[in-house]
Amino acid sequence: MRREPEVSILARRKGANGLPAPAQQTAEAFPLYRVIQDDGSAPPDQIGLADADLVALYRWMVLNRTLDERMVAMQRQGRINFYIGSIGEEATVFGTARAMKPSDWILPCYREHGAALLRGLPLATYICDLLGNAGDVMLGHQMPCHEAWRPALYTSISSPIGTQITHAVGAAWAARIKGDDMVPLVYFGEGATSSNDFHAGLNFAGVNKVPVVFACRNNGWAISVPRERQTASETIAQKAIAYGIRGERVDGNDLLAVHGATVRARARAAEGDGPTLLECVTYRMEGHSTSDDPRSYRPAELVEPWRKKDPLLRMKALLARRGLLGEAEEAKLLADVREVIQLAVKEAEAHPAKPPLETLFEGVYAEPLWQQREQLQELQRALAGDPRVADPRSARR
Ligand SMILES: Cc1ncc(C[n+]2csc(CCOP(=O)(O)OP(=O)(O)O)c2C)c(N)n1
C-alpha cells in the first residue's frame, strides 16, 4: 500500500513540502495592469482610444465627480434623502462601460450611474429618480440611486448584494442559446465576492463558458469592512482560477488600463472563450453612502495615499502631455459641466413632488390583477372624498 508522506500541518501553513504559500502562487500570476503613468505618458500601442474619445471620457469623469459632489450637498440640504456616489472610482466605471457594445446589457451594482449617463440616460431623469418625483421612471417605487434605463439596456438595481451576478449570467446564457452577439457587463464590489451569487454565477459561467464580463470594483471597503476582513485571498482576480475562468488585475484608477482589459475580456467572451473576472483595484474615497460617516471606522491616513492616484488627475496628465487639454480648456470644461448639472437639477425639480398616487399599482404585473384594479378604484373613491371608503375599515362593515 502506498503511504502518503507525513506532512505536519505547521509545515504546510508555512508553505513547505513543495506547496508554495498562497500569496506566492498569485503575486506573479496577477500583476497589476497599468497604462497611464504618473507623468501622463502611456505606451502608444496601449491607448486604444482616439484623441476625441479621450477628451470626451475625461469630461464624463469630471461630470460624474461634480454630480456626486452636488448630490451629496443636496442630500445634506434635505432635498434628496439618500445618495451613493462613485468618487475616486470613475475610471473603473467609464473604462468598462465604454469598452462594451451599445447592444450589451449592463447590470449595475449601485455606483455606476455614470454608465447609464454615458449611454444616454438624461441627467434630469436621473435626478428625478433621486427625488422620487413625478419625472422618475421608477415612479418612486425604488430607493434613490436605484435607477434603471431601458433604452440604454441598463437594468434596475437590486439592493441585495450580488444578485445581479446571477442575473447577468442568465442573460448571457440566454443570448448564447439565441445566438445573439450580446455580452453582459456586470458590476459588483469586492464585498459581493462573499455572496452566494458570486459563487453560483462564476461557477455556472465557467462550466458553460458563458459570455459575460464580471467587473469587480475592488474599492477596499464594504461599508465598514476592509478588504482584508472580506477575504483571505491576496487578490480578487485569483478567485477566477477556482472557477476555471480568466482573471485579470487592473489598475482601476487608470481609464486606459480598465478600458483595454474590458475590450479584451469582451472579445474573448464573444469568441466563445468564456467569461473573465476583472479586478479593478481602486479606492472608495468617501463614505459608503450619505448614511454613514467613514471617520468612525476608517483612519484618514489610509485615504491620503489614494489622493495622488486620483483617476481624474491621471487622465488630466495624459491629456496635457498629448496636448489635448490646456488650463483654459479645462476651466471651460468645468464651467460647462457645472452649468449642465445646474440646469438638470432645475428641470428635475420642476416636476410635481410625487408621482400620481394611482401609479402605486403600476409596473408590478404586465396586466393589473383584479385585486389591484379593485384597490385602485377604492383609492380613487377615497381620494374623491367618498365617506364609505375614506376609512377602509368602515367600508368593509
Ligand atoms: C445580502 C445583503 N447583505 C447586506 C447588505 C447591506 N449592504 C449594502 S451595500 C454593502 C456593502 C457592499 O460592499 P461592496 O460589495 O464591496 O461594494 P461597494 O459598496 O464597496 O461598492 C452592504 C453590506 C445588502 N444590501 N445585501
The ligand as an ORCA input file, in Angstrom:
! r2SCAN-3c Opt
* xyz 1 1
  C     -27.358     40.477      1.011
  C     -27.032     41.841      1.554
  N     -26.336     41.966      2.699
  C     -26.036     43.188      3.193
  C     -26.449     44.314      2.535
  C     -26.085     45.694      3.096
  N     -25.055     46.282      2.251
  C     -25.356     47.198      1.303
  S     -24.021     47.697      0.458
  C     -22.989     46.720      1.372
  C     -21.501     46.703      1.117
  C     -21.144     46.193     -0.234
  O     -19.786     46.362     -0.448
  P     -19.115     46.036     -1.825
  O     -19.772     44.845     -2.442
  O     -17.654     45.966     -1.623
  O     -19.488     47.285     -2.751
  P     -19.108     48.818     -2.536
  O     -20.188     49.430     -1.699
  O     -17.786     48.863     -1.884
  O     -19.105     49.414     -3.882
  C     -23.709     46.003      2.326
  C     -23.102     45.076      3.290
  C     -27.197     44.147      1.358
  N     -27.624     45.190      0.634
  N     -27.473     42.905      0.876
*
